[in-house]
Amino acid sequence: MRYRRAIKAFDPAKPLDQADFDFIVEAARLSPSSHGLEPWHLWHIASPDLRAKLVEQAKINPPQGADASHLVVITAKTAQGIDPDGEYLGHVATTVQQQPEDVIAQRRVMFKGFLTDRMGVYGDPAAMFGYTCRQAYIALGNMLTAAAMIGVDSCPIEGMDHAAATAVLAEAGVIDPVYDAVAVAAVFGYRSEDPKRPQTRRPATEVLHTI
């Protein structure tokens, strides 16, 4: 964690080994999520044309988006994509978690109640998407940490035009924006130079509070 920094300048001549990238992706795949629904998808943007469009149209920072070895865009389920009565919950419950139909029916009711009474987001598309984005950020955090564990540099990228990024992926036929939208992105590779400023953090006594 002391090694990990938000790297702004990457060495384009140093590609990431496939095994190292697989390790980072596995950290995301094994990440926890609310109700175990994993409401995210990872998109490794290997296409130079698609990557250029994300840099130009979605304003992903060029020194990172263009030079880093790997660009990963993380999409999260929209309100319709995560709807309790929708296809995605049924897919996860049936195919991934292998639950019987009667349990899935009960789970749909329970999940709708959770979103309505506990989270207060059901029926509000922006709040529903915010809920799934928070789950995606758990996967993102684990990817950044996993990368640092093996000496791979990274940088999370939230500062972009999310609507434009979603439109770029939709136009390419990668996603259906009715069900999925861009939450955040991250780049991975190797720094071209060491950061000029040291890592600074508040002391533990200011962060942790026991009451």
Rosetta blueprint (number, residue, H / E / L):
1 M L
2 R L
3 Y L
4 R L
5 R L
6 A E
7 I L
8 K L
9 A L
10 F E
11 D L
12 P L
13 A L
14 K L
15 P L
16 L L
17 D L
18 Q H
19 A H
20 D H
21 F H
22 D H
23 F H
24 I H
25 V H
26 E H
27 A H
28 A H
29 R H
30 L L
31 S L
32 P L
33 S L
34 S H
35 H H
36 G H
37 L L
38 E L
39 P L
40 W E
41 H E
42 L E
43 W E
44 H E
45 I L
46 A L
47 S L
48 P H
49 D H
50 L H
51 R H
52 A H
53 K H
54 L H
55 V H
56 E H
57 Q H
58 A L
59 K L
60 I L
61 N L
62 P H
63 P H
64 Q H
65 G H
66 A L
67 D L
68 A L
69 S L
70 H E
71 L E
72 V E
73 V E
74 I E
75 T E
76 A E
77 K E
78 T L
79 A L
80 Q L
81 G L
82 I L
83 D L
84 P L
85 D L
86 G L
87 E H
88 Y H
89 L H
90 G H
91 H H
92 V H
93 A H
94 T H
95 T H
96 V H
97 Q L
98 Q L
99 Q L
100 P L
101 E H
102 D H
103 V H
104 I H
105 A H
106 Q H
107 R H
108 R H
109 V H
110 M H
111 F H
112 K H
113 G H
114 F H
115 L H
116 T H
117 D H
118 R H
119 M L
120 G L
121 V L
122 Y L
123 G L
124 D L
125 P H
126 A H
127 A H
128 M H
129 F H
130 G H
131 Y H
132 T H
133 C H
134 R H
135 Q H
136 A H
137 Y H
138 I H
139 A H
140 L H
141 G H
142 N H
143 M H
144 L H
145 T H
146 A H
147 A H
148 A H
149 M H
150 I L
151 G L
152 V L
153 D E
154 S E
155 C E
156 P E
157 I E
158 E L
159 G L
160 M L
161 D L
162 H H
163 A H
164 A H
165 A H
166 T H
167 A H
168 V H
169 L H
170 A H
171 E H
172 A L
173 G L
174 V L
175 I L
176 D L
177 P L
178 V L
179 Y L
180 D E
181 A E
182 V E
183 A E
184 V E
185 A E
186 A E
187 V E
188 F E
189 G E
190 Y L
191 R E
192 S L
193 E L
194 D L
195 P L
196 K L
197 R L
198 P L
199 Q L
200 T L
201 R L
202 R L
203 P L
204 A H
205 T H
206 E H
207 V H
208 L L
209 H L
210 T L
211 I L
